[in-house]
Amino acid sequence: MEIRIVGRYVWRYGWAALAVCAVFMLLALSYEAVQDARSAIMILLQNWALAAITFYLLIFLVLLIFRFALLILYSFLDHLESLYKERDKSAVLYREESSLPMISLVVPAYNEGPVIQAAMRALLALDYPNYEIIVVDDGSTDDTYEKAMVVASESVALEVRVVTKRNGGKADALNTGMTLARGEFVLNMDGDTKLSPNALRACIRRFENPKVGAVAGNVKVINRENIWTRIQALEYVEGLAMARKAQSFGRVVNIIPGPLGMFRKSVLQQVGGYDRDTFAEDCDLTLKLLMRGWHIEYEPTAIAWVETPSHLLDLLQQRYRWTRGILQATRKHSHALWQPRKAGINCYILWYMMFEGVMWPISNIVGNLFFIFVGLQYDVTFVLFFWWLQLMLLDVVAAAYCVVIEEEEPSLIFFAIVFRLFYINIIDISKVFATIEEWRGKAMTWGKLEREGKL
């Protein structure tokens, strides 16, 4: 068994090192081509407009490198801190069976018929002695309520309550669950989520620190069946997990994911629960907690397996809603953007969210269009490849690092190429349209994702 485990580590580290070395070699070869054609490139700088765009893209690239370096550094420091805490037995609160507090699991569900039973049965199998399950059917028009009642009737030792209400949105359903919860802690999740058996034990230990108001879980893709879902699996590991792990080192996770977030019930009540005025209620609630001074940590071993969109149109609709929702939540707390002394770290969190939500997608699109134009107009098409290669290097390094830290499939590293080649461009276009329409105040709807029952 030990030989097999060592073999998996060697395999994972080996592929990660090989991928990074290959991209570095390509970058070095491309750099020689750029040096040879330096005189042709200098012609671009004679045009003030092209020079201005070049300077802007250079600043963007520097910020991007700084962002990746900072996230990798702080996520690794958080990883080391977690390893140290595992060996530290001085903090005994919530480690003995008799001291474990009651946790209420709230599952909002709207038309989750294909997945609700698998999600609930996974909850019945959780490794924790003191919890209850509350399923809130938010006026579903399918058989969600009936299927939830079937699983509830199967439970003998564990209390499972299924309530139904008029449709009022996810935020309203979560607030209903919070009101009904009898536990000192509340774990909110999505109806299409399957939790790992250790999720409750892993999260509750984070609350040994009385300053911690909430804990974010680790969201992973379960339906890795085609190119879209596999790229999303990489995106969740690299784009979400790495960022949350880095933010957790400073106790300032900026978005508690909907599939797995645990809270002190008193803290939820203190901030008034979830608001209904954004399409990203989880982001809005997280910012409210941070503004109140509560610490928010990330627990990588508490895993929430989710079903992601397997078709492009569904994916674009999801990202469109996410982008507009995050912009809405950011605007609600925009006062902190201009008050660094009063808002403290929250000011920088909001600017970071603006960078990722607005500047990054716009700069990606501008960079691609700029280098396509320059390549065709001045016959230096290799600069487009060099630009793309620099960005891909960042993606591959981050993917390799995350595969090792998260103990993920090494094959995900190679999807970083497809990710950079066309996936991120499609997503960025969707984000830019979402940003424009949010700025214009265009009305939008929730856009329910049709479940395929892949849990």
C-alpha positions as a Markdown table, in Angstrom:
| # | Residue | x | y | z |
|---|---|---|---|---|
| 1 | Met | 0.0 | 0.0 | 0.0 |
| 2 | Glu | 2.8 | 2.4 | 0.9 |
| 3 | Ile | 4.6 | 1.7 | -2.4 |
| 4 | Arg | 1.4 | 2.4 | -4.3 |
| 5 | Ile | 1.0 | 5.8 | -2.5 |
| 6 | Val | 4.6 | 6.7 | -3.1 |
| 7 | Gly | 4.1 | 5.8 | -6.8 |
| 8 | Arg | 1.1 | 8.1 | -7.1 |
| 9 | Tyr | 3.1 | 11.0 | -5.6 |
| 10 | Val | 6.0 | 10.3 | -8.0 |
| 11 | Trp | 3.6 | 10.1 | -11.0 |
| 12 | Arg | 1.9 | 13.4 | -10.0 |
| 13 | Tyr | 5.1 | 15.3 | -9.3 |
| 14 | Gly | 6.7 | 13.9 | -12.4 |
| 15 | Trp | 4.0 | 15.1 | -14.8 |
| 16 | Ala | 3.8 | 18.5 | -13.1 |
| 17 | Ala | 7.6 | 19.0 | -13.5 |
| 18 | Leu | 7.5 | 17.8 | -17.1 |
| 19 | Ala | 4.7 | 20.2 | -18.0 |
| 20 | Val | 6.3 | 23.2 | -16.5 |
| 21 | Cys | 9.7 | 22.4 | -18.1 |
| 22 | Ala | 8.1 | 22.0 | -21.5 |
| 23 | Val | 6.4 | 25.4 | -21.4 |
| 24 | Phe | 9.6 | 27.1 | -20.1 |
| 25 | Met | 11.5 | 25.6 | -23.1 |
| 26 | Leu | 8.9 | 26.9 | -25.5 |
| 27 | Leu | 9.0 | 30.3 | -23.9 |
| 28 | Ala | 12.8 | 30.4 | -24.2 |
| 29 | Leu | 12.7 | 29.5 | -27.9 |
| 30 | Ser | 10.1 | 32.1 | -28.6 |
| 31 | Tyr | 12.1 | 34.7 | -26.7 |
| 32 | Glu | 15.0 | 34.2 | -29.2 |
| 33 | Ala | 12.6 | 34.8 | -32.0 |
| 34 | Val | 11.4 | 38.0 | -30.4 |
| 35 | Gln | 15.0 | 39.2 | -29.9 |
| 36 | Asp | 15.8 | 38.5 | -33.6 |
| 37 | Ala | 12.8 | 40.7 | -34.7 |
| 38 | Arg | 13.3 | 43.4 | -32.1 |
| 39 | Ser | 13.7 | 46.1 | -34.8 |
| 40 | Ala | 10.4 | 45.2 | -36.3 |
| 41 | Ile | 8.7 | 45.4 | -32.9 |
| 42 | Met | 10.3 | 48.8 | -32.2 |
| 43 | Ile | 8.3 | 50.2 | -35.1 |
| 44 | Leu | 5.1 | 49.7 | -33.1 |
| 45 | Leu | 6.3 | 52.1 | -30.4 |
| 46 | Gln | 6.5 | 54.9 | -32.9 |
| 47 | Asn | 2.7 | 55.0 | -33.0 |
| 48 | Trp | 1.5 | 56.6 | -29.8 |
| 49 | Ala | -1.8 | 54.6 | -29.7 |
| 50 | Leu | -0.1 | 51.2 | -30.2 |
| 51 | Ala | 2.6 | 52.3 | -27.7 |
| 52 | Ala | -0.1 | 53.2 | -25.1 |
| 53 | Ile | -1.9 | 49.8 | -25.5 |
| 54 | Thr | 1.5 | 48.0 | -25.3 |
| 55 | Phe | 2.3 | 49.8 | -22.1 |
| 56 | Tyr | -1.2 | 49.0 | -20.7 |
| 57 | Leu | -0.8 | 45.3 | -21.5 |
| 58 | Leu | 2.7 | 45.2 | -20.0 |
| 59 | Ile | 1.2 | 46.6 | -16.7 |
| 60 | Phe | -1.5 | 44.0 | -16.9 |
| 61 | Leu | 1.0 | 41.2 | -17.4 |
| 62 | Val | 3.1 | 42.4 | -14.4 |
| 63 | Leu | -0.1 | 42.5 | -12.2 |
| 64 | Leu | -1.0 | 39.0 | -13.4 |
| 65 | Ile | 2.4 | 37.6 | -12.6 |
| 66 | Phe | 2.3 | 39.3 | -9.2 |
| 67 | Arg | -1.2 | 37.9 | -8.6 |
| 68 | Phe | -0.2 | 34.3 | -9.4 |
| 69 | Ala | 3.1 | 34.5 | -7.4 |
| 70 | Leu | 1.2 | 35.9 | -4.4 |
| 71 | Leu | -1.6 | 33.3 | -4.5 |
| 72 | Ile | 0.9 | 30.4 | -4.8 |
| 73 | Leu | 3.0 | 31.8 | -2.0 |
| 74 | Tyr | 0.2 | 32.4 | 0.5 |
| 75 | Ser | -1.6 | 29.2 | -0.4 |
| 76 | Phe | 1.6 | 27.2 | 0.3 |
| 77 | Leu | 2.0 | 29.0 | 3.6 |
| 78 | Asp | -1.6 | 28.1 | 4.4 |
| 79 | His | -0.8 | 24.5 | 3.4 |
| 80 | Leu | 2.1 | 24.5 | 5.8 |
| 81 | Glu | 0.0 | 26.0 | 8.6 |
| 82 | Ser | -2.6 | 23.3 | 8.1 |
| 83 | Leu | 0.1 | 20.6 | 8.4 |
| 84 | Tyr | 1.3 | 22.1 | 11.6 |
| 85 | Lys | -2.2 | 22.3 | 13.1 |
| 86 | Glu | -2.7 | 18.6 | 12.4 |
| 87 | Arg | 0.3 | 17.8 | 14.6 |
| 88 | Asp | -0.6 | 20.4 | 17.3 |
| 89 | Lys | -2.8 | 18.7 | 19.9 |
| 90 | Ser | -2.9 | 21.7 | 22.3 |
| 91 | Ala | -6.3 | 22.9 | 21.0 |
| 92 | Val | -8.8 | 20.3 | 22.1 |
| 93 | Leu | -12.1 | 22.1 | 21.6 |
| 94 | Tyr | -14.3 | 20.3 | 19.2 |
| 95 | Arg | -11.9 | 17.3 | 19.0 |
| 96 | Glu | -13.6 | 15.0 | 21.5 |
| 97 | Glu | -16.9 | 13.3 | 20.6 |
| 98 | Ser | -18.7 | 14.7 | 23.6 |
| 99 | Ser | -17.7 | 18.3 | 22.8 |
| 100 | Leu | -18.9 | 18.3 | 19.2 |
| 101 | Pro | -21.8 | 20.9 | 18.9 |
| 102 | Met | -24.9 | 20.4 | 16.9 |
| 103 | Ile | -24.8 | 21.4 | 13.2 |
| 104 | Ser | -27.9 | 22.1 | 11.1 |
| 105 | Leu | -27.5 | 21.3 | 7.4 |
| 106 | Val | -29.7 | 23.5 | 5.3 |
| 107 | Val | -30.4 | 22.3 | 1.7 |
| 108 | Pro | -32.4 | 24.8 | -0.4 |
| 109 | Ala | -33.9 | 23.0 | -3.4 |
| 110 | Tyr | -35.7 | 24.3 | -6.5 |
| 111 | Asn | -36.4 | 21.7 | -9.2 |
| 112 | Glu | -33.6 | 19.5 | -8.0 |
| 113 | Gly | -35.5 | 16.2 | -8.7 |
| 114 | Pro | -32.7 | 14.5 | -10.6 |
| 115 | Val | -30.1 | 15.0 | -7.9 |
| 116 | Ile | -31.9 | 15.6 | -4.5 |
| 117 | Gln | -32.0 | 12.0 | -3.4 |
| 118 | Ala | -28.3 | 11.4 | -4.1 |
| 119 | Ala | -27.4 | 14.6 | -2.2 |
| 120 | Met | -29.5 | 13.7 | 0.8 |
| 121 | Arg | -28.3 | 10.1 | 1.0 |
| 122 | Ala | -24.7 | 11.4 | 1.1 |
| 123 | Leu | -25.7 | 13.6 | 4.0 |
| 124 | Leu | -27.1 | 10.6 | 5.9 |
| 125 | Ala | -23.7 | 9.0 | 5.6 |
| 126 | Leu | -21.7 | 11.9 | 7.1 |
| 127 | Asp | -19.2 | 11.0 | 9.8 |
| 128 | Tyr | -20.5 | 13.2 | 12.6 |
| 129 | Pro | -22.5 | 12.3 | 15.7 |
| 130 | Asn | -24.7 | 15.4 | 16.2 |
| 131 | Tyr | -26.5 | 17.0 | 13.2 |
| 132 | Glu | -29.8 | 17.5 | 11.6 |
| 133 | Ile | -30.9 | 17.9 | 8.0 |
| 134 | Ile | -33.4 | 20.6 | 6.8 |
| 135 | Val | -34.5 | 20.5 | 3.2 |
| 136 | Val | -36.3 | 23.6 | 2.1 |
| 137 | Asp | -38.3 | 23.0 | -1.1 |
| 138 | Asp | -38.6 | 26.5 | -2.7 |
| 139 | Gly | -41.8 | 26.0 | -4.6 |
| 140 | Ser | -40.4 | 23.4 | -7.0 |
| 141 | Thr | -42.6 | 22.6 | -10.0 |
| 142 | Asp | -41.1 | 19.1 | -10.4 |
| 143 | Asp | -41.0 | 16.1 | -7.9 |
| 144 | Thr | -38.3 | 17.5 | -5.7 |
| 145 | Tyr | -40.5 | 17.6 | -2.6 |
| 146 | Glu | -41.8 | 14.0 | -3.1 |
| 147 | Lys | -38.3 | 12.6 | -3.7 |
| 148 | Ala | -36.9 | 14.4 | -0.6 |
| 149 | Met | -39.7 | 13.0 | 1.5 |
| 150 | Val | -38.8 | 9.5 | 0.4 |
| 151 | Val | -35.3 | 9.8 | 1.7 |
| 152 | Ala | -36.5 | 11.5 | 4.8 |
| 153 | Ser | -38.7 | 8.6 | 5.6 |
| 154 | Glu | -35.7 | 6.2 | 5.3 |
| 155 | Ser | -33.8 | 8.0 | 8.1 |
| 156 | Val | -34.4 | 6.5 | 11.5 |
| 157 | Ala | -31.6 | 7.7 | 13.8 |
| 158 | Leu | -31.2 | 11.1 | 12.2 |
| 159 | Glu | -33.7 | 13.9 | 12.1 |
| 160 | Val | -34.5 | 15.0 | 8.6 |
| 161 | Arg | -37.1 | 17.7 | 8.0 |
| 162 | Val | -38.5 | 18.6 | 4.6 |
| 163 | Val | -40.4 | 21.8 | 4.4 |
| 164 | Thr | -42.0 | 23.4 | 1.3 |
| 165 | Lys | -42.8 | 27.0 | 0.7 |
| 166 | Arg | -43.8 | 29.4 | -2.0 |
| 167 | Asn | -41.0 | 30.2 | -4.4 |
| 168 | Gly | -39.0 | 33.2 | -3.1 |
| 169 | Gly | -35.5 | 32.5 | -4.4 |
| 170 | Lys | -32.5 | 30.8 | -2.9 |
| 171 | Ala | -31.7 | 33.5 | -0.4 |
| 172 | Asp | -35.2 | 33.3 | 1.0 |
| 173 | Ala | -35.0 | 29.5 | 1.2 |
| 174 | Leu | -31.6 | 29.7 | 3.1 |
| 175 | Asn | -33.1 | 32.2 | 5.5 |
| 176 | Thr | -36.0 | 29.9 | 6.1 |
| 177 | Gly | -33.6 | 27.1 | 6.9 |
| 178 | Met | -31.6 | 29.4 | 9.3 |
| 179 | Thr | -34.8 | 30.2 | 11.2 |
| 180 | Leu | -35.7 | 26.5 | 11.5 |
| 181 | Ala | -32.2 | 25.4 | 12.5 |
| 182 | Arg | -31.7 | 24.1 | 16.0 |
| 183 | Gly | -27.9 | 23.8 | 15.8 |
| 184 | Glu | -25.3 | 26.2 | 17.1 |
| 185 | Phe | -23.7 | 26.0 | 13.6 |
| 186 | Val | -25.4 | 26.0 | 10.2 |
| 187 | Leu | -24.0 | 24.4 | 7.1 |
| 188 | Asn | -25.5 | 25.8 | 3.9 |
| 189 | Met | -25.2 | 23.9 | 0.7 |
| 190 | Asp | -26.8 | 23.5 | -2.7 |
| 191 | Gly | -29.3 | 20.8 | -3.6 |
| 192 | Asp | -27.0 | 19.4 | -6.3 |
| 193 | Thr | -24.1 | 18.9 | -3.9 |
| 194 | Lys | -22.6 | 15.7 | -2.5 |
| 195 | Leu | -20.5 | 16.3 | 0.6 |
| 196 | Ser | -17.5 | 14.2 | 1.6 |
| 197 | Pro | -18.1 | 12.1 | 4.7 |
| 198 | Asn | -15.5 | 14.1 | 6.8 |
| 199 | Ala | -16.9 | 17.5 | 5.8 |
| 200 | Leu | -18.5 | 18.4 | 9.2 |
| 201 | Arg | -15.6 | 17.3 | 11.3 |
| 202 | Ala | -13.1 | 19.1 | 9.1 |
| 203 | Cys | -15.0 | 22.4 | 9.1 |
| 204 | Ile | -16.0 | 22.5 | 12.8 |
| 205 | Arg | -12.4 | 22.4 | 14.0 |
| 206 | Arg | -11.8 | 25.7 | 12.3 |
| 207 | Phe | -14.2 | 27.3 | 14.8 |
| 208 | Glu | -11.9 | 26.6 | 17.6 |
| 209 | Asn | -10.7 | 30.1 | 16.9 |
| 210 | Pro | -13.6 | 32.3 | 18.3 |
| 211 | Lys | -12.8 | 35.0 | 15.7 |
| 212 | Val | -13.8 | 32.7 | 12.8 |
| 213 | Gly | -17.4 | 33.4 | 11.8 |
| 214 | Ala | -17.5 | 31.1 | 8.7 |
| 215 | Val | -15.6 | 28.4 | 6.9 |
| 216 | Ala | -15.6 | 27.8 | 3.1 |
| 217 | Gly | -15.4 | 24.3 | 1.7 |
| 218 | Asn | -13.5 | 22.9 | -1.3 |
| 219 | Val | -15.8 | 22.6 | -4.4 |
| 220 | Lys | -14.8 | 20.0 | -7.0 |
| 221 | Val | -16.4 | 18.8 | -10.2 |
| 222 | Ile | -17.9 | 15.4 | -10.2 |
| 223 | Asn | -19.1 | 15.0 | -13.8 |
| 224 | Arg | -15.8 | 15.1 | -15.6 |
| 225 | Glu | -17.1 | 13.6 | -18.8 |
| 226 | Asn | -16.3 | 16.0 | -21.7 |
| 227 | Ile | -13.9 | 18.8 | -22.5 |
| 228 | Trp | -16.1 | 21.5 | -20.9 |
| 229 | Thr | -16.5 | 19.8 | -17.6 |
| 230 | Arg | -12.8 | 18.7 | -17.5 |
| 231 | Ile | -11.7 | 22.3 | -18.1 |
| 232 | Gln | -14.1 | 23.4 | -15.3 |
| 233 | Ala | -12.5 | 20.8 | -13.0 |
| 234 | Leu | -9.2 | 22.5 | -13.6 |
| 235 | Glu | -10.7 | 25.9 | -13.2 |
| 236 | Tyr | -12.3 | 25.0 | -9.9 |
| 237 | Val | -8.9 | 23.7 | -8.6 |
| 238 | Glu | -6.7 | 26.5 | -10.0 |
| 239 | Gly | -9.0 | 29.5 | -10.1 |
| 240 | Leu | -11.1 | 28.9 | -7.0 |
| 241 | Ala | -9.4 | 26.5 | -4.6 |
| 242 | Met | -5.9 | 28.1 | -4.9 |
| 243 | Ala | -7.3 | 31.6 | -4.4 |
| 244 | Arg | -9.4 | 30.6 | -1.3 |
| 245 | Lys | -6.4 | 28.7 | 0.2 |
| 246 | Ala | -4.3 | 31.9 | -0.2 |
| 247 | Gln | -7.0 | 34.1 | 1.2 |
| 248 | Ser | -7.4 | 31.7 | 4.1 |
| 249 | Phe | -3.9 | 32.4 | 5.3 |
| 250 | Gly | -5.1 | 35.9 | 6.1 |
| 251 | Arg | -8.6 | 34.7 | 7.2 |
| 252 | Val | -10.2 | 36.8 | 4.5 |
| 253 | Val | -11.8 | 34.3 | 2.0 |
| 254 | Asn | -13.9 | 36.7 | -0.2 |
| 255 | Ile | -16.6 | 34.2 | -1.4 |
| 256 | Ile | -18.0 | 31.3 | 0.7 |
| 257 | Pro | -19.2 | 29.0 | -2.0 |
| 258 | Gly | -22.9 | 28.0 | -2.2 |
| 259 | Pro | -22.2 | 24.3 | -2.3 |
| 260 | Leu | -20.4 | 24.2 | 1.1 |
| 261 | Gly | -20.3 | 27.0 | 3.7 |
| 262 | Met | -20.5 | 26.6 | 7.5 |
| 263 | Phe | -21.4 | 29.5 | 9.8 |
| 264 | Arg | -22.0 | 30.3 | 13.4 |
| 265 | Lys | -25.7 | 30.7 | 13.6 |
| 266 | Ser | -25.3 | 33.7 | 15.8 |
| 267 | Val | -23.2 | 35.4 | 13.1 |
| 268 | Leu | -25.8 | 34.8 | 10.4 |
| 269 | Gln | -28.4 | 36.3 | 12.6 |
| 270 | Gln | -26.1 | 39.2 | 13.5 |
| 271 | Val | -25.8 | 40.3 | 9.8 |
| 272 | Gly | -29.4 | 39.6 | 9.0 |
| 273 | Gly | -28.9 | 36.4 | 6.9 |
| 274 | Tyr | -29.0 | 36.5 | 3.2 |
| 275 | Asp | -30.1 | 39.5 | 1.2 |
| 276 | Arg | -32.3 | 39.1 | -1.9 |
| 277 | Asp | -31.0 | 42.1 | -3.9 |
| 278 | Thr | -28.1 | 40.4 | -5.7 |
| 279 | Phe | -27.7 | 37.3 | -7.9 |
| 280 | Ala | -24.7 | 36.2 | -5.8 |
| 281 | Glu | -26.1 | 36.0 | -2.3 |
| 282 | Asp | -23.1 | 33.9 | -1.2 |
| 283 | Cys | -20.7 | 36.6 | -2.2 |
| 284 | Asp | -22.8 | 39.4 | -0.7 |
| 285 | Leu | -23.1 | 37.5 | 2.7 |
| 286 | Thr | -19.3 | 36.9 | 2.7 |
| 287 | Leu | -18.6 | 40.6 | 2.3 |
| 288 | Lys | -21.1 | 41.4 | 5.0 |
| 289 | Leu | -19.2 | 39.1 | 7.4 |
| 290 | Leu | -15.8 | 40.6 | 6.5 |
| 291 | Met | -17.1 | 44.1 | 6.9 |
| 292 | Arg | -18.2 | 43.2 | 10.4 |
| 293 | Gly | -14.6 | 42.0 | 11.2 |
| 294 | Trp | -15.3 | 38.3 | 11.2 |
| 295 | His | -12.5 | 35.9 | 10.0 |
| 296 | Ile | -13.4 | 33.5 | 7.2 |
| 297 | Glu | -11.2 | 30.4 | 6.6 |
| 298 | Tyr | -11.0 | 27.7 | 4.0 |
| 299 | Glu | -11.0 | 24.0 | 4.7 |
| 300 | Pro | -9.5 | 22.0 | 1.7 |
| 301 | Thr | -10.4 | 18.6 | 3.1 |
| 302 | Ala | -14.1 | 19.3 | 3.3 |
| 303 | Ile | -15.1 | 18.6 | -0.2 |
| 304 | Ala | -18.4 | 19.4 | -2.0 |
| 305 | Trp | -18.8 | 17.5 | -5.3 |
| 306 | Val | -21.0 | 19.4 | -7.7 |
| 307 | Glu | -22.5 | 18.9 | -11.1 |
| 308 | Thr | -21.2 | 21.6 | -13.5 |
| 309 | Pro | -22.7 | 22.6 | -16.9 |
| 310 | Ser | -21.7 | 20.1 | -19.6 |
| 311 | His | -22.9 | 22.3 | -22.5 |
| 312 | Leu | -21.4 | 25.6 | -23.6 |
| 313 | Leu | -24.7 | 27.6 | -23.5 |
| 314 | Asp | -25.5 | 26.5 | -19.9 |
| 315 | Leu | -21.9 | 27.4 | -18.9 |
| 316 | Leu | -22.1 | 30.9 | -20.4 |
| 317 | Gln | -25.4 | 31.5 | -18.7 |
| 318 | Gln | -23.9 | 30.4 | -15.4 |
| 319 | Arg | -20.9 | 32.7 | -15.7 |
| 320 | Tyr | -23.0 | 35.6 | -16.9 |
| 321 | Arg | -25.1 | 35.3 | -13.7 |
| 322 | Trp | -22.0 | 34.9 | -11.5 |
| 323 | Thr | -20.3 | 38.0 | -13.0 |
| 324 | Arg | -23.4 | 40.2 | -12.6 |
| 325 | Gly | -24.0 | 38.9 | -9.1 |
| 326 | Ile | -20.5 | 39.6 | -8.0 |
| 327 | Leu | -20.6 | 43.1 | -9.5 |
| 328 | Gln | -23.9 | 43.7 | -7.7 |
| 329 | Ala | -22.4 | 42.6 | -4.4 |
| 330 | Thr | -19.3 | 44.6 | -4.9 |
| 331 | Arg | -21.4 | 47.7 | -5.7 |
| 332 | Lys | -23.3 | 47.2 | -2.4 |
| 333 | His | -20.1 | 47.5 | -0.5 |
| 334 | Ser | -18.3 | 50.0 | -2.8 |
| 335 | His | -17.9 | 52.5 | 0.0 |
| 336 | Ala | -14.9 | 50.4 | 1.2 |
| 337 | Leu | -13.2 | 50.8 | -2.1 |
| 338 | Trp | -12.3 | 54.4 | -1.3 |
| 339 | Gln | -11.6 | 54.1 | 2.5 |
| 340 | Pro | -8.5 | 52.0 | 2.9 |
| 341 | Arg | -7.9 | 53.2 | 6.4 |
| 342 | Lys | -11.4 | 52.6 | 7.7 |
| 343 | Ala | -12.1 | 49.4 | 5.6 |
| 344 | Gly | -8.6 | 47.9 | 6.1 |
| 345 | Ile | -8.0 | 44.6 | 4.2 |
| 346 | Asn | -11.6 | 44.8 | 2.9 |
| 347 | Cys | -10.6 | 47.6 | 0.6 |
| 348 | Tyr | -8.0 | 45.5 | -1.1 |
| 349 | Ile | -10.4 | 42.5 | -1.3 |
| 350 | Leu | -12.9 | 44.6 | -3.2 |
| 351 | Trp | -10.2 | 45.9 | -5.6 |
| 352 | Tyr | -9.0 | 42.4 | -6.1 |
| 353 | Met | -12.5 | 41.3 | -7.0 |
| 354 | Met | -12.8 | 44.3 | -9.5 |
| 355 | Phe | -9.5 | 43.2 | -11.0 |
| 356 | Glu | -10.6 | 39.6 | -11.6 |
| 357 | Gly | -14.2 | 40.5 | -12.6 |
| 358 | Val | -13.6 | 43.5 | -14.8 |
| 359 | Met | -10.0 | 44.3 | -15.7 |
| 360 | Trp | -8.8 | 40.7 | -16.3 |
| 361 | Pro | -11.4 | 39.7 | -18.9 |
| 362 | Ile | -11.3 | 43.0 | -20.7 |
| 363 | Ser | -7.5 | 43.0 | -20.8 |
| 364 | Asn | -7.5 | 39.4 | -22.2 |
| 365 | Ile | -9.8 | 40.4 | -25.0 |
| 366 | Val | -7.9 | 43.6 | -25.7 |
| 367 | Gly | -4.6 | 41.8 | -25.7 |
| 368 | Asn | -5.7 | 39.1 | -28.2 |
| 369 | Leu | -7.3 | 41.6 | -30.5 |
| 370 | Phe | -4.3 | 43.9 | -30.3 |
| 371 | Phe | -1.7 | 41.2 | -31.1 |
| 372 | Ile | -3.8 | 39.8 | -33.9 |
| 373 | Phe | -4.0 | 43.3 | -35.5 |
| 374 | Val | -0.3 | 44.0 | -35.0 |
| 375 | Gly | 0.7 | 40.5 | -36.3 |
| 376 | Leu | -1.3 | 41.0 | -39.5 |
| 377 | Gln | -0.5 | 44.7 | -40.0 |
| 378 | Tyr | 3.2 | 44.5 | -39.3 |
| 379 | Asp | 3.9 | 40.9 | -40.2 |
| 380 | Val | 5.0 | 39.9 | -36.7 |
| 381 | Thr | 2.4 | 37.2 | -36.0 |
| 382 | Phe | 4.8 | 35.4 | -33.6 |
| 383 | Val | 4.2 | 38.2 | -30.9 |
| 384 | Leu | 0.6 | 36.8 | -30.6 |
| 385 | Phe | 2.0 | 33.4 | -29.9 |
| 386 | Phe | 4.5 | 34.8 | -27.5 |
| 387 | Trp | 1.8 | 36.7 | -25.6 |
| 388 | Trp | -0.4 | 33.6 | -25.5 |
| 389 | Leu | 2.6 | 31.5 | -24.3 |
| 390 | Gln | 3.4 | 33.8 | -21.4 |
| 391 | Leu | -0.1 | 33.6 | -20.2 |
| 392 | Met | -0.2 | 29.8 | -20.7 |
| 393 | Leu | 3.0 | 29.5 | -18.7 |
| 394 | Leu | 1.2 | 31.1 | -15.7 |
| 395 | Asp | -1.7 | 28.7 | -16.2 |
| 396 | Val | 0.5 | 25.6 | -16.4 |
| 397 | Val | 2.6 | 26.5 | -13.4 |
| 398 | Ala | -0.5 | 27.2 | -11.3 |
| 399 | Ala | -2.2 | 24.0 | -12.6 |
| 400 | Ala | 0.9 | 21.9 | -11.8 |
| 401 | Tyr | 1.1 | 23.4 | -8.3 |
| 402 | Cys | -2.6 | 22.8 | -7.6 |
| 403 | Val | -2.5 | 19.2 | -8.9 |
| 404 | Val | 0.3 | 18.5 | -6.4 |
| 405 | Ile | -1.2 | 20.3 | -3.4 |
| 406 | Glu | -4.8 | 19.2 | -4.1 |
| 407 | Glu | -3.7 | 15.6 | -5.0 |
| 408 | Glu | -5.6 | 15.9 | -8.3 |
| 409 | Glu | -5.4 | 14.1 | -11.6 |
| 410 | Pro | -2.2 | 15.0 | -13.5 |
| 411 | Ser | -4.1 | 15.0 | -16.7 |
| 412 | Leu | -5.8 | 18.3 | -15.6 |
| 413 | Ile | -2.5 | 20.1 | -16.3 |
| 414 | Phe | -2.7 | 19.6 | -20.0 |
| 415 | Phe | -6.2 | 21.1 | -20.1 |
| 416 | Ala | -4.5 | 24.4 | -19.2 |
| 417 | Ile | -3.5 | 24.6 | -22.9 |
| 418 | Val | -7.1 | 24.3 | -24.0 |
| 419 | Phe | -8.1 | 26.6 | -21.2 |
| 420 | Arg | -5.8 | 29.4 | -22.5 |
| 421 | Leu | -6.3 | 28.6 | -26.2 |
| 422 | Phe | -10.0 | 29.2 | -26.5 |
| 423 | Tyr | -12.0 | 28.4 | -23.3 |
| 424 | Ile | -11.0 | 31.6 | -21.3 |
| 425 | Asn | -11.6 | 33.8 | -24.3 |
| 426 | Ile | -15.2 | 32.5 | -24.6 |
| 427 | Ile | -15.8 | 33.0 | -20.9 |
| 428 | Asp | -14.2 | 36.5 | -20.9 |
| 429 | Ile | -16.5 | 37.6 | -23.7 |
| 430 | Ser | -19.5 | 36.5 | -21.6 |
| 431 | Lys | -18.1 | 38.4 | -18.6 |
| 432 | Val | -17.6 | 41.5 | -20.6 |
| 433 | Phe | -21.2 | 41.4 | -21.9 |
| 434 | Ala | -22.4 | 40.8 | -18.3 |
| 435 | Thr | -20.4 | 43.8 | -17.1 |
| 436 | Ile | -21.8 | 46.1 | -19.8 |
| 437 | Glu | -25.4 | 45.0 | -19.1 |
| 438 | Glu | -24.9 | 45.3 | -15.4 |
| 439 | Trp | -23.6 | 48.8 | -15.9 |
| 440 | Arg | -26.6 | 49.6 | -18.1 |
| 441 | Gly | -29.0 | 48.1 | -15.5 |
| 442 | Lys | -30.5 | 45.6 | -17.8 |
| 443 | Ala | -33.0 | 43.3 | -16.1 |
| 444 | Met | -32.0 | 39.6 | -15.7 |
| 445 | Thr | -33.5 | 36.3 | -14.4 |
| 446 | Trp | -31.9 | 33.6 | -12.3 |
| 447 | Gly | -31.5 | 31.2 | -15.2 |
| 448 | Lys | -32.0 | 27.7 | -13.6 |
| 449 | Leu | -29.4 | 25.1 | -14.7 |
| 450 | Glu | -31.1 | 21.9 | -15.8 |
| 451 | Arg | -29.7 | 19.0 | -13.7 |
| 452 | Glu | -28.6 | 15.7 | -15.4 |
| 453 | Gly | -28.5 | 13.6 | -12.3 |
| 454 | Lys | -24.7 | 13.0 | -12.3 |
| 455 | Leu | -24.2 | 12.9 | -8.5 |
